[in-house]
Amino acid sequence: MNVARWGNSLAVRLPKALVEELGLAVGDELDLVAAVGRRLELQKSDKRRKALERMRQRGWELPCSAARF
């Protein structure tokens, strides 16, 4: 993969096989979860999980269906 300029940022294009393996689609967000040496670890962002975690941190009561998250 090549690093390219995108405005004031840098970007990489993901190969089709990787996109399919991760189940990514246009508009999906990725989170950088680790950067060790020259290796990056990404995961598909889960906005619902993040929102529930923020609710837990504030001590809010969660709906029963959210308990599995």
C-alpha positions as CSV (number, residue, x, y, z in Angstrom):
1,M,0.0,0.0,0.0
2,N,1.1,3.5,-0.7
3,V,0.7,6.5,1.6
4,A,-0.9,9.4,-0.2
5,R,-1.7,13.0,0.7
6,W,-5.4,13.7,1.4
7,G,-5.7,17.4,2.2
8,N,-3.4,18.1,5.1
9,S,-3.5,14.4,6.2
10,L,-2.1,11.2,4.9
11,A,-4.1,8.2,3.8
12,V,-3.8,4.6,2.6
13,R,-6.0,2.6,0.4
14,L,-7.1,-0.7,1.8
15,P,-6.9,-3.7,-0.6
16,K,-10.3,-5.2,-1.6
17,A,-9.5,-8.5,0.0
18,L,-8.9,-6.8,3.4
19,V,-12.0,-4.7,3.1
20,E,-14.1,-7.8,2.4
21,E,-12.4,-9.7,5.2
22,L,-13.2,-6.9,7.7
23,G,-16.7,-6.3,6.3
24,L,-16.0,-2.6,5.8
25,A,-18.3,-0.3,3.8
26,V,-18.1,3.4,2.8
27,G,-18.7,5.5,5.8
28,D,-17.5,2.9,8.4
29,E,-15.1,4.2,11.0
30,L,-11.9,2.5,12.2
31,D,-10.3,2.9,15.6
32,L,-6.5,2.8,16.0
33,V,-6.2,0.5,19.1
34,A,-2.5,-0.1,19.2
35,A,0.7,1.3,17.6
36,V,3.8,-0.8,18.5
37,G,7.0,0.0,16.6
38,R,6.0,0.2,13.0
39,R,2.9,-2.0,13.4
40,L,-0.7,-0.6,13.7
41,E,-3.7,-2.5,15.0
42,L,-7.1,-1.2,13.8
43,Q,-10.7,-2.3,14.6
44,K,-14.0,-1.4,13.2
45,S,-15.6,1.3,15.3
46,D,-18.6,0.3,17.3
47,K,-20.5,3.5,18.2
48,R,-23.2,1.7,20.2
49,R,-20.6,0.0,22.4
50,K,-18.8,3.3,23.0
51,A,-22.1,5.0,23.9
52,L,-23.0,2.2,26.4
53,E,-19.6,2.4,28.0
54,R,-20.0,6.2,28.5
55,M,-23.4,5.5,30.1
56,R,-21.8,2.9,32.4
57,Q,-19.0,5.4,33.4
58,R,-21.7,7.9,34.4
59,G,-23.5,5.3,36.5
60,W,-26.6,5.4,34.3
61,E,-29.0,2.4,34.4
62,L,-28.7,0.4,31.2
63,P,-31.5,-1.4,29.4
64,C,-31.4,-5.2,29.9
65,S,-30.6,-5.8,26.2
66,A,-27.4,-3.7,26.7
67,A,-26.0,-5.9,29.4
68,R,-24.3,-8.2,26.9
69,F,-22.1,-5.2,25.7
